[in-house]
Amino acid sequence: MSAGHDHLAFTYGSLGDLVATYERLKAAGITPSVPVAHGLTTSLYYRDPDGGGVELTIDNLNPSEWRDWMQNQLSLELVTFDPEEMVQKYHAGVPEAGTRFESARTLNPAEAFHRMVES
């Protein structure tokens, strides 16, 4: 095993910024290997051309709400979703466009790991 990093994460200031980046990358033929709704954050995981991981993410709660969420709602489930649903809801003005997904399904950790590193 060698030293290195797993992935770099870039946090966007708004869902609109994340959606715009997703749309720009998709138009260039770049799609996420796995989108994950963590609860506290919503993330799109990509692989760069060298195989490194890149996470594009937004915070779903204000920092003042993090502690309460971690104490009362923290779940170790990994929930994936269709990013197109997020995009459509965002453009339709749905308030919870980045947090509630009808396409959501729970990933087992092995599948999530495989999709994050093998894609």
PyMOL commands that set and color helices and strands:
alter all, ss='L'
color gray80, all
select helices_A, chain A and resi 15-27+63-72+83-91+109-117
alter helices_A, ss='H'
color red, helices_A
select strands_A, chain A and resi 7-12+34-37+41-47+53-59+78-80+105-107
alter strands_A, ss='S'
color yellow, strands_A
deselect
rebuild
show_as cartoon
